[in-house]
Amino acid sequence: MNNIRRIWFYSVTLVTLGIFAAGVEQLLTLLFNITIKGRYLTLTGATSFNQQQLSLGLAMLVIGGIMWILFWRSIQHHVDGDQEEIGAVIRKLFLNLILLVTALIAVTSAAHLLIWLLAGPTFAEFSSSGLAIIIVTSIVWLYHWGVSESEGHPSSAAKTLRRWYTYVLTSFGLVWLTVGLVQIINVTFVNLPIWGNTLVRGQFWNNTAETSVAHIVLGSAIWYFHWFYMAKDDFDSTLRQVYFYLLTISGSAIAVLVSSAILLFRFFSWIFDGTSTSNSSYFQFLGWAVPTILVGLVIWGYHRRLALEEAGRLREKRESSQRVYLYLMAFLGLGTLVAGLITLFGIFVSLIINTAGTSLTITIGWWRNQLSLCLALLLVGAPLWLYYWNRILKRSQTGGIAEWRALSRRIFLYVVIGVSIITLAVDFVNIVYQSLSGVFKGDFGINILRDSKWSLQTMIIAVPLLWYYWQILRTDQRRGAESGVTRRNVTLLVDASSGDLPPRLESKLGFKIHLLRRVGQTTEEFTSLPDEEIDRLVNEIHASPSNKVMLVVLGGKVTVLPYQDSTLEKY
């Protein structure tokens, strides 16, 4: 089939499947209402409602079922072992979309059913439609799962779509699991008999606790199945690196960062202002802050360790994902550090204003919250930025031109410099405006300093920040980070194994190379070359008189052969 015909067939099949499934759900809901809820259905007009539901369910079942069977059998007839049809993007999108949607609907309905069971089941509150949805979506999922697994994933597009399904549900399950753990610990903590009369306590086993347990049970099941079964050995995947570095590692680090900053802020507020925060309920925030930090550290540590173990198997993609992670964490640390420094300088500016402005109303203890926030931000942001920025500096010293040209590095530098320039421009505009306004009004004095307070705070930080990163940007530019890359057509001919030679060459050259493998002959495994040998190969490639270069690996040695295409003249 061509693509237009595929789109038409699978679209109609998807719609008819939805009608068929909705009809089955209607009939099952009616069945459960009659057999399970029974006498609890005392609403007026229940009989009429049941008749309408039966009629609609039968109509959708018969019409939708017949149409779905006809279209699906026609599709299966065209597939019938044809690898091109099996691996078609439209087919794999159809199957994985059904798997994803039905899985999400089923697990959401299962959560409501589990919450009902945990709350102490009462038939009056039983959801017939919820149980029907679970049954229908589970059957649809199992059938299409069997079809998908029996066919396999013969094309790269098919594997990519399957990975999207896998990692979306893996992430969904992990989020449910972690949020449920934090919530159940928080509910337990705030219901401890240590808060005196400051907390109006209800029962511990409330809706929040029941929901948390349901999310823990179902989230852990979803995450375990998709992570340990479906994502097992899926090392050659960009989405896996995204899951590692941008979701679990970075996401958990952000959660730990925010929770730590709030915890430190509340702690310093208690230290500096113990009288106003002396009630026992003040420390109830520990019920969610500490579990968030601990759970976040566990998730960060587990996925970080696993990512490092897999590092050698996927060098190039790991480098790119890890680089994005490093710059993201450095940016978060820098932003937190800058916010803390701005708050710190704001305290000094406020002291000057309050000291000089005798007519101003000074609030007693005004500095306590600002100092608490300042210390919390500095204690979290400074170590975070220093750690990740030092790692970035080490990479830039050893990574060469590929590291300096990296997109994540260019974005980081230009964002920081751009924000600094815009901040300074706004600061200078405000300061000049306030000064001129004071001169024209004839009240040039402490009011100008007060109205320019935020501009002075941010300007003090933006100037050194702009200078530092501007020097780094200019250094990268002098090294050729933004100059055009002289790309050559480089082909590497190897035996069975090439080791880490291709990614190391690409890292030094700054562009992709074409890899060819010899067939019919195998040699011993290729040993890793020293850095000096890699540099020699790169220099010979750049010095080649031809734009086309062949690298031949024989006997553990690499030979650089410039060549040109030639055509035979016809006489």
C-alpha positions in Angstrom: 0.0 0.0 0.0 1.1 3.6 -0.6 1.1 6.1 2.3 -2.2 7.7 1.4 -4.0 4.4 1.4 -2.3 3.4 4.6 -3.4 6.6 6.3 -7.0 6.1 5.2 -7.2 2.4 6.2 -5.6 2.9 9.6 -7.6 6.1 10.4 -10.9 4.3 9.6 -9.9 1.3 11.6 -9.0 3.4 14.6 -12.4 5.2 14.5 -14.3 1.9 14.1 -12.3 0.3 16.9 -13.2 3.3 19.2 -16.9 2.8 18.4 -16.7 -1.0 19.0 -14.8 -0.5 22.3 -17.3 2.2 23.4 -20.2 -0.2 22.7 -18.7 -3.0 24.7 -18.0 -0.6 27.6 -21.6 0.6 27.5 -23.0 -3.0 27.7 -20.5 -4.0 30.5 -21.4 -0.9 32.5 -25.1 -1.8 32.2 -24.3 -5.4 33.2 -22.4 -4.3 36.3 -25.1 -1.7 37.2 -27.7 -4.5 37.2 -25.7 -7.3 38.8 -23.4 -5.4 41.2 -25.1 -2.2 42.2 -28.6 -3.6 41.8 -30.9 -2.2 44.4 -28.7 0.9 44.9 -29.9 2.3 41.6 -33.0 4.2 42.8 -32.7 7.2 40.6 -35.9 8.2 38.8 -36.0 7.0 35.2 -33.4 4.3 35.8 -35.3 1.8 33.6 -35.6 4.2 30.7 -31.9 5.0 31.1 -31.0 1.3 31.0 -33.0 0.8 27.8 -31.3 3.7 26.1 -27.9 2.4 27.2 -28.7 -1.1 26.0 -29.8 0.2 22.6 -26.8 2.5 22.1 -24.4 -0.2 23.3 -25.8 -2.8 20.9 -25.8 -0.4 18.0 -22.2 0.6 18.6 -21.1 -3.0 19.2 -22.7 -4.4 16.1 -21.9 -1.6 13.6 -18.5 -0.7 15.1 -17.5 -4.4 15.5 -18.4 -5.4 11.9 -16.7 -2.4 10.4 -13.6 -2.9 12.5 -13.3 -6.6 11.6 -13.7 -5.8 7.9 -11.1 -3.1 7.8 -8.7 -4.8 10.2 -8.8 -8.1 8.2 -8.2 -6.1 5.0 -5.1 -4.5 6.6 -3.8 -7.8 7.9 -4.3 -9.4 4.4 -2.1 -6.7 2.9 0.5 -7.2 5.6 0.7 -11.0 5.6 4.4 -11.3 6.3 5.4 -8.3 4.1 8.3 -6.7 6.0 7.8 -3.4 4.3 4.2 -3.2 5.5 5.1 -4.5 8.9 7.7 -1.8 9.4 5.7 1.0 7.8 5.6 4.2 9.9 1.8 4.5 9.7 1.2 0.9 11.0 3.7 1.2 13.9 2.2 4.6 14.8 -1.2 3.1 14.8 -0.2 0.2 17.1 1.9 2.2 19.5 -0.8 5.0 19.7 -3.4 2.4 20.7 -1.0 0.8 23.2 -0.2 4.2 24.8 -3.7 5.5 25.0 -5.3 2.3 26.3 -2.5 1.8 28.9 -3.0 5.3 30.3 -6.8 5.0 30.4 -6.6 1.6 32.0 -4.1 2.6 34.7 -6.1 5.8 35.5 -9.3 3.8 35.9 -7.5 1.1 37.9 -6.3 3.8 40.3 -9.9 5.0 40.9 -10.9 1.3 41.5 -8.0 0.7 43.9 -8.8 3.9 45.8 -12.4 2.7 46.1 -11.2 -0.7 47.5 -8.7 1.0 49.9 -11.4 3.3 51.3 -13.6 0.4 52.3 -15.8 -0.7 49.3 -19.4 0.3 49.4 -21.6 -0.7 46.5 -23.3 2.7 46.4 -20.0 4.3 45.4 -19.0 1.5 43.0 -18.1 2.7 39.5 -19.6 0.3 37.0 -18.1 2.4 34.1 -14.7 2.4 35.7 -14.5 -1.4 35.9 -15.9 -1.7 32.3 -13.2 0.7 31.0 -10.5 -1.3 32.7 -11.7 -4.6 31.1 -12.2 -3.1 27.6 -8.9 -1.2 27.5 -7.0 -4.1 28.9 -8.3 -6.4 26.2 -7.6 -3.9 23.4 -4.1 -3.4 24.8 -3.3 -7.1 25.1 -4.5 -7.9 21.6 -2.5 -5.1 19.9 0.5 -5.9 22.2 0.4 -9.4 20.9 0.2 -8.2 17.3 3.1 -5.8 17.8 5.4 -8.3 19.5 4.7 -11.1 17.1 5.6 -8.8 14.1 8.8 -7.4 15.7 10.2 -4.0 14.7 12.1 -4.4 11.4 12.6 -0.8 10.6 14.3 2.1 12.5 11.1 4.0 12.5 9.3 1.1 14.1 11.9 0.9 16.8 11.8 4.6 17.4 8.0 4.6 17.9 8.2 1.6 20.2 10.7 3.5 22.3 8.5 6.5 22.5 5.7 4.3 23.9 8.2 2.6 26.3 9.8 5.7 27.7 6.6 7.7 28.0 5.0 5.0 30.1 8.3 4.4 32.0 8.4 8.1 32.9 4.7 8.1 33.8 5.1 5.2 36.1 8.2 6.7 37.8 6.4 10.0 38.4 3.4 8.3 40.0 5.7 6.2 42.2 7.8 9.0 43.4 4.9 11.4 44.0 3.0 8.7 45.8 6.0 8.0 48.1 6.4 11.6 49.0 2.7 12.1 49.7 2.3 9.0 51.9 5.3 10.0 54.0 4.0 13.6 54.3 0.5 12.4 55.3 2.1 10.1 57.9 4.3 12.9 59.2 1.6 15.5 59.7 -0.7 13.0 61.4 1.9 12.1 64.1 0.7 12.9 67.6 3.4 15.5 68.2 1.8 18.7 66.9 -0.4 19.4 69.9 -3.5 21.5 69.2 -2.0 23.4 66.4 -3.2 20.9 63.8 -6.8 20.0 63.2 -6.2 16.4 62.5 -8.6 14.0 60.8 -8.1 10.4 60.1 -4.7 9.3 58.8 -6.4 6.9 56.3 -7.9 9.7 54.2 -8.3 10.2 50.5 -4.7 11.5 50.1 -3.3 8.4 51.8 -5.5 6.1 49.6 -4.5 7.9 46.4 -0.8 7.8 47.4 -0.9 4.0 47.9 -2.8 3.5 44.6 -0.2 5.6 42.8 2.7 3.7 44.5 1.3 0.3 43.6 0.3 1.0 40.0 3.3 3.4 39.3 5.8 0.9 40.5 4.2 -1.9 38.3 4.1 0.3 35.2 7.7 1.5 35.7 9.0 -2.0 36.5 7.4 -3.6 33.5 8.4 -1.0 31.0 11.9 -0.3 32.4 13.1 -3.8 33.2 11.3 -5.6 30.4 10.6 -3.4 27.5 13.6 -1.0 27.8 16.0 -3.8 28.7 19.3 -3.7 26.7 18.0 -0.7 24.7 21.4 0.9 24.8 21.5 2.3 21.3 18.7 4.8 21.8 18.7 8.6 21.9 15.4 8.5 23.8 17.1 6.5 26.5 19.7 9.2 26.9 17.0 11.8 27.1 15.2 9.7 29.8 18.5 9.4 31.7 19.9 12.9 31.6 17.0 15.2 30.9 14.2 13.5 32.9 15.4 11.4 35.7 18.9 12.8 36.5 18.1 16.5 35.8 14.5 16.2 37.0 15.4 14.6 40.3 18.3 17.1 40.7 15.9 20.0 40.2 13.5 18.6 42.8 16.3 18.2 45.3 17.6 21.7 44.6 14.2 23.3 45.1 13.4 21.3 48.2 16.8 22.0 49.7 16.5 25.7 49.1 13.0 25.8 50.8 14.2 23.7 53.7 17.2 26.0 54.3 15.1 29.1 53.9 12.6 27.8 56.5 15.4 26.7 58.8 17.1 30.1 58.7 13.8 31.9 59.2 13.3 29.9 62.3 16.8 30.7 63.5 16.5 34.4 62.9 12.9 34.8 64.0 12.2 32.0 66.5 9.5 33.9 68.3 7.1 34.3 65.3 7.7 30.7 64.2 7.7 29.1 67.6 4.4 27.1 67.0 5.0 23.4 66.5 3.1 23.3 63.1 5.9 25.4 61.6 8.0 22.3 61.0 5.3 20.3 59.2 7.0 21.3 55.9 9.7 18.7 56.8 7.1 16.0 55.9 7.4 16.7 52.2 10.7 18.5 51.9 12.9 15.8 53.4 11.2 12.9 51.6 11.5 14.8 48.3 15.2 15.3 48.9 15.7 11.6 49.8 13.6 10.1 47.0 15.2 12.5 44.5 18.7 11.5 45.6 17.8 7.8 45.2 16.4 8.3 41.7 19.4 10.5 40.8 21.9 8.0 42.1 20.3 5.0 40.5 20.0 6.4 37.1 23.3 8.2 37.2 25.1 5.0 38.1 23.3 3.1 35.3 24.0 5.8 32.8 27.8 5.7 33.6 27.8 1.9 33.3 26.3 2.2 29.8 28.6 5.0 28.8 31.1 2.8 27.0 28.5 1.2 24.8 27.2 4.4 23.3 30.0 7.0 23.4 28.8 9.6 21.0 25.2 9.9 22.1 26.2 9.7 25.7 28.6 12.6 25.2 25.9 14.8 23.7 23.3 14.0 26.3 25.7 14.3 29.2 26.9 17.7 27.8 23.3 19.0 27.8 22.9 17.7 31.3 26.1 19.5 32.5 25.1 22.8 31.0 21.6 22.6 32.3 22.7 21.9 35.9 25.4 24.6 35.6 22.7 27.0 34.4 20.4 26.1 37.3 23.2 26.5 39.8 24.3 29.8 38.3 20.7 31.1 38.4 20.3 30.1 42.0 23.7 31.6 42.9 22.9 34.9 41.1 19.5 35.1 42.9 21.3 34.6 46.3 23.9 37.3 45.5 21.2 39.8 44.3 19.4 39.2 47.6 22.6 39.7 49.5 23.4 42.9 47.9 19.8 44.0 48.3 20.3 43.7 52.1 23.3 46.1 52.0 21.5 48.5 49.7 18.4 48.5 52.0 20.7 49.1 55.0 22.1 52.2 53.3 18.6 53.4 52.4 17.2 52.8 55.9 20.2 54.5 57.5 20.1 57.6 55.3 16.4 57.9 55.0 15.4 59.3 58.4 11.8 60.0 57.2 11.3 56.4 56.0 9.4 53.8 58.0 11.8 51.0 59.0 10.2 47.6 59.7 11.7 45.8 62.7 13.4 42.6 61.5 13.0 43.4 57.9 16.3 41.7 57.1 15.5 38.3 58.5 13.5 36.8 55.6 15.9 38.3 53.1 18.9 36.9 54.9 17.3 33.5 55.2 16.5 33.4 51.5 20.0 34.7 50.6 21.8 32.0 52.7 19.5 29.2 51.4 20.1 30.2 47.7 23.8 30.6 48.2 24.3 27.3 50.1 22.4 25.5 47.3 23.5 27.4 44.2 27.2 28.0 44.9 28.3 24.3 45.3 26.0 23.2 42.4 27.4 25.8 40.0 31.1 25.3 41.1 30.8 21.5 40.7 29.3 21.4 37.3 31.1 24.4 35.9 34.5 22.9 36.9 33.5 19.7 35.1 32.6 21.8 32.0 35.9 23.6 32.2 37.8 20.2 32.3 35.8 19.0 29.3 36.5 22.2 27.3 40.3 21.7 28.0 40.4 18.1 26.7 37.5 18.0 24.2 38.9 20.2 21.6 37.0 21.9 18.8 34.1 19.5 19.1 33.5 20.6 22.7 33.8 24.3 21.9 31.4 24.1 19.0 28.8 22.0 20.9 25.3 23.5 20.5 24.6 23.2 24.2 27.7 25.3 25.0 26.9 28.0 22.5 23.3 28.2 23.8 24.5 28.4 27.4 27.0 31.2 26.7 24.8 33.3 24.5 21.8 33.0 26.9 23.9 34.0 29.9 25.5 36.9 28.0 22.3 38.0 26.5 20.4 38.0 29.8 23.3 40.0 31.4 23.3 42.6 28.6 19.5 43.0 28.7 19.6 43.3 32.5 22.3 46.0 32.4 20.4 47.9 29.7 17.3 47.9 31.8 19.2 48.8 35.0 21.0 51.8 33.3 17.7 53.0 31.8 16.0 52.9 35.2 18.9 54.6 37.0 19.2 57.4 34.4 15.4 57.8 34.5 15.3 58.1 38.2 18.2 60.5 38.3 16.8 62.8 35.6 13.4 62.6 37.2 14.8 63.7 40.5 16.7 66.6 39.0 13.7 67.8 37.1 11.4 67.5 40.2 14.0 69.1 42.4 14.0 66.3 45.0 17.3 64.6 44.1 18.1 62.5 47.2 17.6 59.2 48.9 14.3 58.6 47.1 16.3 58.0 43.9 18.4 55.4 45.6 15.3 53.7 46.9 13.6 53.6 43.5 16.8 52.3 41.9 17.3 49.6 44.5 16.6 46.6 42.2 18.7 48.1 39.4 21.7 48.5 41.7 21.4 45.0 43.0 21.2 43.3 39.6 23.8 45.6 38.0 26.4 44.7 40.6 26.0 41.0 39.7 25.4 41.4 35.9 28.7 43.3 35.3 31.2 40.6 36.5 28.9 37.9 35.1 29.0 39.5 31.6 32.7 40.1 31.7 33.6 36.5 32.7 31.4 34.7 30.2 32.3 37.2 27.5 35.9 36.3 27.9 35.1 32.6 27.5 33.0 33.3 24.4 35.7 35.3 22.8 38.3 32.6 23.6 36.1 30.0 21.9 35.7 32.2 18.9 39.4 32.7 18.6 39.8 28.9 18.7 37.5 28.6 15.7 34.3 27.5 17.6 32.1 29.6 15.3 34.1 29.4 12.1 33.0 27.3 9.2 34.1 23.7 9.4 36.0 22.4 6.4 34.1 19.2 5.9 35.8 16.4 4.0 34.2 13.2 2.7 35.9 10.8 5.1 35.2 7.0 4.8 36.5 4.5 7.3 36.9 0.9 6.1 37.3 -1.6 8.9 36.9 -5.2 9.6 34.4 -6.7 12.0 35.2 -4.2 14.8 36.2 -0.6 14.8 36.3 0.0 18.6 36.1 3.6 19.7 37.9 4.9 16.6 34.8 6.4 14.7 33.5 8.5 17.6 37.0 9.7 18.6 37.7 10.8 15.0 34.4 12.6 14.7 35.0 14.4 18.0 38.3 15.7 16.8 37.2 16.5 13.2 33.9 18.1 14.2 31.8 16.3 11.5 30.5 12.8 10.7 32.4 10.1 8.9 31.1 7.3 6.8 31.7 3.8 8.1 32.2 0.7 5.8 32.7 -2.9 7.1 34.5 -5.6 5.1 32.6 -8.8 4.7 33.9 -12.3 4.4 37.0 -11.6 6.6 37.3 -11.1 10.3 40.4 -10.2 12.3 41.1 -9.9 15.9 39.3 -7.1 17.8 40.6 -3.6 17.0 42.6 -2.1 19.9 42.2 1.5 20.9 44.7 4.0 19.5 46.6 6.5 21.6 45.6 10.1 21.5 48.8 11.0 19.5 47.8 8.6 16.8 44.3 10.1 16.6 45.9 13.6 16.3 48.1 12.3 13.5 45.2 11.0 11.5 43.2 14.2 12.0 46.2 16.3 10.8 46.7 14.1 7.7 43.0 14.3 6.9 43.1 18.1 7.1 46.3 18.3 5.0 44.9 15.9 2.3 45.2 17.3 -1.2 41.7 15.9 -2.0 38.4 16.5 -0.4 37.8 12.7 -0.3 39.7 10.5 2.1 39.6 6.8 2.7 40.9 5.4 6.1 41.8 1.8 5.9 42.3 -0.3 9.0 44.6 -3.3 8.4 46.5 -5.2 11.0 45.7 -2.7 13.7 47.1 0.2 11.7 45.2 3.0 10.0 46.3 4.3 6.6 45.1 7.6 5.2 44.4 7.4 1.4 43.3 10.6 -0.4 41.4 9.8 -3.6 39.2 11.2 -6.4 36.3 9.8 -8.4 37.1 9.1 -12.0 34.9 8.3 -15.0 35.8 6.5 -18.1 35.5 8.5 -21.3 33.2 7.1 -23.9 34.6 7.0 -27.4 
